[in-house]
Amino acid sequence: MKSKSTAAILAFFLGGFGIHRFYLGQTGLGILYLVFFWTFIPAIIALIDFIVFLTMSEETFNQKYNQTSIILKSQQAPPSNNVSTVAINMGGQGGSIISSSEEIKKLYELKEKGIITSEEFELKKKKLLL
């Protein structure tokens, strides 16, 4: 799980090279920062990123950058009622409810990115549809 404070520190000290973007899994942006680091524009943007990370709430950061770990955690929790939804625990900071169709869509995206296998996708999809 990615840390907001680690991302902020990387943005402040190494942001001109895009290291914080690589850390957050945004490889394309990281490469873009590396290509243009000599212009100092990425350093200015990284300073803005640093400020944004400092002012961003933990919940917002987790929703934006830790979605895969939240989805995988939600698969371990059994449904609490007959409604076809899965509650996602946000590390004790409240939670949100996502419908099964949205959850399956996110799982499909994970499968397409190669984060989970087709077998894992099918198994988790069957669990959601039960």
VOGU-3710 file (C-alpha; in Angstrom, 3 decimals, decimal comma):
1> mkskstaail> 0,000/0,000/0,000  1,384/3,348/-1,005  2,004/5,995/1,642  0,934/9,613/1,265  3,920/10,888/3,267  6,388/8,837/1,196  4,889/10,227/-2,007  5,143/13,779/-0,622  8,796/13,328/0,412  9,700/11,838/-2,972
11> afflggfgih> 7,897/14,701/-4,738  9,815/17,277/-2,709  13,322/15,813/-3,004  13,253/13,826/-6,276  10,119/15,149/-7,955  12,004/16,864/-10,747  12,952/13,386/-11,971  9,423/12,020/-11,530  10,378/9,475/-8,872  7,129/10,083/-6,973
21> rfylgqtglg> 5,153/9,244/-10,111  7,001/5,945/-10,508  6,293/5,226/-6,820  2,578/5,879/-7,363  2,503/3,520/-10,342  2,188/6,263/-12,956  5,069/5,128/-15,124  4,047/7,194/-18,153  4,105/10,428/-16,167  7,372/9,394/-14,542
31> ilylvffwtf> 8,992/8,958/-17,944  7,587/12,314/-19,059  9,161/13,978/-16,013  12,496/12,289/-16,822  12,436/13,419/-20,450  11,849/17,059/-19,521  13,723/17,286/-16,199  16,357/19,579/-17,737  13,689/22,277/-18,294  12,914/22,497/-14,558
41> ipaiialidf> 9,204/22,425/-15,420  8,806/18,966/-13,809  10,469/20,341/-10,665  7,865/23,096/-10,448  5,038/20,625/-11,039  6,553/18,292/-8,423  6,527/21,126/-5,900  2,828/21,589/-6,622  2,363/17,801/-6,252  4,131/18,002/-2,882
51> ivfltmseet> 1,699/20,660/-1,665  -1,279/18,694/-3,004  -0,114/15,537/-1,194  0,260/17,462/2,058  -3,238/18,919/1,841  -4,938/15,759/0,546  -6,830/13,617/3,073  -5,753/10,015/3,637  -9,102/8,779/2,341  -8,782/10,727/-0,913
61> fnqkynqtsi> -5,186/9,556/-1,372  -6,219/5,931/-0,831  -9,110/6,218/-3,273  -6,842/7,683/-5,916  -3,616/5,702/-5,505  -4,437/2,541/-3,519  -7,477/1,262/-5,402  -6,039/-2,170/-6,175  -5,331/-2,973/-2,537  -8,787/-1,728/-1,525
71> ilksqqapps> -10,445/-3,928/-4,147  -8,461/-6,981/-3,106  -9,254/-6,383/0,583  -12,952/-6,061/-0,207  -12,989/-9,502/-1,794  -12,097/-11,083/1,551  -15,107/-9,620/3,394  -18,411/-11,509/3,037  -21,529/-9,529/2,076  -23,394/-8,289/5,142
81> nnvstvainm> -26,932/-8,529/3,717  -28,970/-9,732/0,748  -28,247/-6,600/-1,264  -25,623/-7,268/-3,912  -22,970/-4,907/-2,577  -19,532/-5,150/-1,022  -18,428/-2,852/1,791  -14,878/-1,613/1,510  -12,945/-0,891/4,678  -10,865/2,271/4,310
91> ggqggsiiss> -8,446/1,642/7,162  -10,855/2,725/9,881  -11,653/6,039/8,195  -15,162/5,174/7,156  -16,040/3,299/4,032  -18,044/3,335/0,868  -20,333/0,866/-0,822  -19,760/-0,257/-4,377  -22,242/-2,319/-6,416  -21,279/-5,730/-7,740
101> seeikklyel> -21,281/-4,550/-11,342  -18,820/-1,746/-10,520  -16,671/-4,200/-8,563  -16,617/-6,649/-11,488  -15,688/-3,798/-13,832  -12,741/-2,890/-11,587  -11,674/-6,529/-11,384  -11,804/-6,734/-15,188  -9,534/-3,680/-15,406  -7,092/-5,360/-13,004
111> kekgiitsee> -7,146/-8,467/-15,186  -6,499/-6,402/-18,320  -3,548/-4,682/-16,625  -2,116/-8,076/-15,665  -2,421/-7,482/-11,915  -4,654/-10,527/-11,462  -4,982/-13,652/-13,614  -8,058/-14,722/-15,555  -8,633/-17,523/-13,048  -8,557/-15,068/-10,131
121> felkkkklll> -10,936/-12,781/-12,016  -13,434/-15,590/-12,636  -13,236/-16,797/-9,026  -13,776/-13,321/-7,575  -16,571/-12,633/-10,062  -18,374/-15,831/-9,000  -18,024/-14,837/-5,337  -19,546/-11,430/-6,086  -22,467/-12,883/-7,993  -23,414/-15,371/-5,241
//
